[in-house]
Amino acid sequence: MTRIFLAGATGAVGRRLVPLLVAAGHRVTAATRTAEGVERLRAQGAEPVRLDVFDRDAVAEAVAAAAPEAVIHQVTALSGGSPVDNARVRREGTRNLVDAAKRSGVRRVVAQSISWAYEPGDAPADESTPLDTAAPEPRATSVSGVVALEEAVAELDEHVVLRYGTFYGPGTWYAPGGLMAGKLADGALPAHFGVSSFVHVDDAARAAVQALQWPSGAVNVVDDEPAAAREWVPALAAALGVAAPEPTEGGAGWERGATNSRARELGWRPRFPSWRTGFAEQG
């Protein structure tokens, strides 16, 4: 059994992750911002704590009280859809969690990052590919947030950065009734040549559990099939019962996807190896 402090426990990944950690026998202190989240986490078998990750003193107190051996950071601002808010979470929220972990003698941190912050290229990126630190705004805001998160996490001797692909599945933008369904209905999701890598939230959660045993470093957690929007947008539209847009030109150089070779070497196997089947099975 490992004592774990999970931040972001009621987000798209966190809500799938808590039952996995509890089932594996871990003692989980799970943080959420809302009273509703507290009740949900208690029902899942975790010890809930209501917490604002931007409240530095409260974060320090909560982590110290939990006395964890590992911190898992799954906090995002995805529900609001703002890159600026998400970058703030990555800079300030991560700083608070890392400092609290260091003061409490935590040995390991596992943190959520992204797999589309790499510099432009013609092939899917691996973990040795540099991040896109020369990107102009507005992309620079997102990339700088990622850099701040990953540098902070690396201050702990044992640290795993999960560079997730684009999430789909329950509770995500790509689920039925989600943000992307609305964009498709409005004709605002282009089917161009830009390449994305996806990961189902269940596979993302399983990677976080396994990362408690992984060596330090960054790991791309993506499915087996990076794909151009010309391929995946029509498939998503079909799965959501929305008309597909006409194919178009375009796509940024950084839209290159990522490879999951490292994650597979570490023993991770996605239940949904391709968005082709995963989109259709979303619930």
N, C-alpha and C positions, 0 to 999 in steps of 0.2 A: 504494500500500500504506500502511495505517495500522497503527501498533503499538498493540495493544489489550490492556488488562488486564480480564479478565472475571471478576467475582466471582459465585459461585453458578452455576458452569458445569455442574453435574450435576443441577440442579433441573429442574422440569417445562419451563421455557422454555429454560434454559441448554443442556440436552442437545440441543435442536433448533437452538439458535443457533450453537453451535460449528461445525458443518459448513457453515453458511451463511457465516460469517465467513471460514473457511479457503478456501472455494470462491471467495469474492470477492477473494482475494489478500491478505487482511490477515494480519499476524503476530500470533498470539493467545497470550498468556500466560493460562492458565485456572486458576482456583483452585477447590479442592474440599476438603472436610474429611476425606475417607477415602482409604485406600490403593487401594480398588477404583476410586474416582473418578479417581485418578491414571492408572491403566492405561487406563481408558476414554477419557480425554482425549488421552492419547498416541496411542491408536489412531485418534482422530479428526483427528489432525494438529496439535493444539495443543501448546504447551509447558506441561506441568502443574506446579502448585505446590500442596502441601498446606498449608492455611491455615485458622485459626480467625479469623473476622472480628472476634471480640471481643478478640483479642490485639493490642492497639494497636501495640506495637513490631514484631511480626511482620508486620502489615499494612504498616506504613511501610517495612520492609525489602524486602518482596516487591514493592511498587509501585516503589520506587526501583530495584531490580534489573531490573525489566522495562522501565523507562524508556518508559512508554507515552505516546502522544499523546492517548489517550482511555481513560476507565474506563467500563465498563458494569457496573452494579450490578443483579444479578438474585437477590440473596440473600433467602430467606424462611425461615420455620419452618413451612411448610404441612404437611409430613409429620407433624408432631405435632398439628396441628389446634388450637393454642392461640393465641388473640388476644394474650395477655400475652407469649408468646415472640416472636410476630411483631412486636409493638410494640417489644420490646427490640432486635430486629434493625434495625428502622427508625431507632431513636434512636441506639443505641450503635454498631452495625455501620456505619451510614451515616456517623456522625461520624468514625469511624476511617478509612474509605475516602476521605472528602472531605479530611480533614486530610493524609492521605498523598499524595493527588493534588496538593494545593496545594504541599506541600513539594517535590514532584518536578517541578513546573512543567507539570503536565498541563493541556491547554487545554480539554478537553471532558469532561463526564460525562453519561451516559444512565442513568436510574434507574427501577426498577420501583415504581409506586405503584398505587392502586386507584381505580375509578370509582364506588364506592358510599360515599364519605366525604362526599358533598355534603349540604347542609342539606335538610330536607323540602320537597317541592313536588309540584305536580300534573302536571308534564310532565318528560320526560327532560332531564337537566342537561347544559349545555355547560360549557366551561372557565371561563367568567366567573361561574358559580354559586359562591357562597361555600361553603367547607367547613363541616361541621356541628360547629363548635367549642363550641356550647352543648349538645351531646348529653349526657345523663346516662350514668352507668356502667350496664352494662359497655361500651357503645359508645364512651364517651369515651376509653377506653384505646386502641382502634384508631385513632380519629380523631387523637388527640394524637400517636401514632406517625407517622401520615401527615404531619401538620404539621411535625414535627421533621425527617423525611426531606426533605420538599420545601424547607424553609427552608435546610437544610444544603447541599443540591445547588445551590441558587440562589447560593451564595457563589462559585461559579465563573462566569466571564463567559459561557461557553458551556455551557448545561445544558438537557437535555430530560427532562421528567418524563412517563413513560408511564403514564397512568391506565388500567390494564387493566380490562377486564370480567372476570367470573368465568371462570376457565380451565376448559376441558374438552378432552378428547383424551387421548392416551397419557400415563400417569404422573400423572394428575390425580384428584381426588376423584370426578369424573363418568365415569370410564372403567369398563368392565366389571370387576367385582370391587373397585371403589373404595368410598370411604366412603359415597357417596350411594346406591349399590346396597344397602348394608347398612341405611341409614336407610329406604329405600323398603320393604325387606323387613320392617322393624320397625314400619312405619306411623308413622315419625317425621319424614317430610318433607311438610309441609302444602301443599296445592294451594289457596292463598289468593289475595288480590288484589294482594299485593306484587309489584312489577315488578323484574326483573333484566335486566342486559345481559351477554351472554356474548362470549367470544372463544376460538377454537381456538388451542391453543398454537403451532401452525405459523404462524398469522397473527400471533400475538404476537411470535414470534421474527423474522419478516420486518420487523415494525415497528421492532424494535430495531436491525436493520441499517440501515434507511432513516434512522433518527433520527440516525445519525452525520453526516448532511447537513442536518438540519432546523434551523430557527431556534430560539432559546431559548424555553422556556416549557413549559406543560403541554399534553398532547394526550390526549384520550380515545381509547383503542384498544379499540373494541367493535364488534360486528357491527351489521348494519342494522336489527335487529328487537328492541328492548326488549319484554319480554313479562311478563305476570302469571304467577305460579306456576300458576294454574289452566290456563294453556295449555302451559307448558313441562314441568311435572312429569309429566303423562300421556305426553308425547312421550318424555321420558327413560325412563320406566318401560317403554314399548314397546320402545325401543332396547335396554334392558338385560334384557328378558325377565322383568320383575317386575310384579306387579299394581299398578295405579295406585290411589292413594287417592281417596276421595270429595272433591269440591270443598268448600271451607270458607270461612268469612268471615275477615276479618283482613288483616294486612299493615301494616307500619310506614310512616309518612310519608316516611322517607328511602329507602324501596324504590321508587325512581322511574325507574331506568335512566339511560342517558346517550346522547348523540348523538355520532356519529362524523364530523360534517361537517368539522371541522378536519383530522382525519387524512386524509380524502379530498381536501381541498384541497391537502394536502402530497404527494399522490400514492400514498398507501397504498390498496390494494384487497384486501379480504379474499377469500381463496380460498373461505371458508365464510361467505357474507354472512348466513346465518341458521342458528341452532341447529337449525331444523327438519330440514335436511339433514345438518348437522354431527354431531348426536347419532347418527344412524343409520350414519355412516361412521367412527365411532371404531374404532381398531384397537389 
